[in-house]
Structure formats: structure tokens, C-alpha cells
Amino acid sequence: ARIFQYGSRALIGLIALHQPVKGSALAELQEHARTLMSNLSLARRTHRWGKEIPVIQGIPASLRLKNPIDSFLEVVQKVTLAGYIITDHVGLLKTWKMIRGGKSGGVTTSKLAMKFCCISCACGVILQFRKMLGLHPDGKPKDIYPLMELAFRHFLLVVQTSHFADWFITHDAVVGCAGVMSATIDAKNQWPRKPITDAQKPTGTTTGEAPRTVRPS
């Protein structure tokens, strides 16, 4: 859903660069893309309820990390991520007029949520770079590639969320393309891995299952 949502935003931005005439085919396509983007965004926000619980449950483990810098960064990352999800719930309730939101309604609250998310993603970038720097010099390329991918994913999310938070406004085309790329990375990591054959199985392995990877929160 996120790929299509941000793909629609990228399309809106690209069409806007051509300044379509009202009533033209491009203008109609832009409106269709806007409708798809808005509805997918609302659906994703609705299904986000409860996702703050595992994030909050993971905070004690971050507090037990031996390295104080890593512990601090992980705690900030998780606290701001939980803050983003909870604040987004409030913004959604204001949009539905279930909570009084003042003149701006849920818009201001949603921007505050995006600020939390931007800080969380920025911490994610720093954490991945710290992990890369901590790798042994003789490490294999396959050890660093997943960390580079995660760092790039978090950077793309910083681009997106800083735009929505009004911290660093770019363009719908830029944000849309960044969203499609970050969503594609997430989709790739969730795709079922192909089971390894007996010939590819390392010594001492008793099953043919591919090793599992832990996805970021």
C-alpha cells in the first residue's frame, strides 16, 4: 500500500511540474492520484493502532545496552517512534472530530507526529553508521550491505518526514520517489526467502530453512 501511496504522490508532483490546465487529462489524472494517495494514507493510519505497544516493550532492552551512546540513541529512537504513533492517533481522532482540535484540527498534531518520526529516523541513520564503523576490518561485504541498506532506508524516511513536518520542504515528486524507494526496501525484506538446497547448506546445518533476519521497527 505504501508503494502505491507514495507512487501517487510522486505522480502528483511530476504532473504539477507541467502545470496542467484545469479540465485537461493530466489534471484529471492528478486528481485521481490525489484521491488514491489520501485514501491509502487514511487506511494505513487506521491500521497503525496498537503498533506502539511492541516499540514501548523494546525500550528496556535498549536501556541494558553496554555502550551508553548506543543505548541513548536506541532509547531516543524508540521513544520518539512511540511518540509519533501515539500523536498520530490523536491527530486522526481530531480529523474525525472525535476530539476538539482547535482552528487547525488534526493538521498541527500530524505535523508534530512527523517531527517525532523524523528524529527517530535520524537516530536510525546514526545507529546504522555506528554499526558499520564497529565492523571488523576483515569483515565480508555481505556484512556491511544490510547496514548500508538500512541507513539508506532511514535517510529516505528523514527526507519524507522532514517535508511533512515543515522542517525541510522539498517537493511532492522528491518525497514520493523517496517513499517508493523506502517502501520497496521494506517489501523486499518481507519477501519470503528461497530455501537453500542441501549443496548450499553449511556444515552442521540440519534444516534447509534460510536464516531469518530481524526487521527494524
Secondary structure, 3 states (H helix, E strand, C coil): CHHHHHHHHHHHHHHHHCCCCCCCHHHHHHHHHHHHHHHHHHHHHHCCCCCHHHHHHCHHHHHCCCCHHHHHHHHHHHHHHHHHHHHHHHHHHHHCCCCCCCCCCCHHHHHHHHHHHHHHHHHHHHHHHHHHHCCCCCCCHHHHHHHHHHHHHHHHHHHHHHHHCCCCCCCHHHHHHHHHHHHHHHHHHHCCCCCCCCCCCCCCCCCCCCCCCCCCC
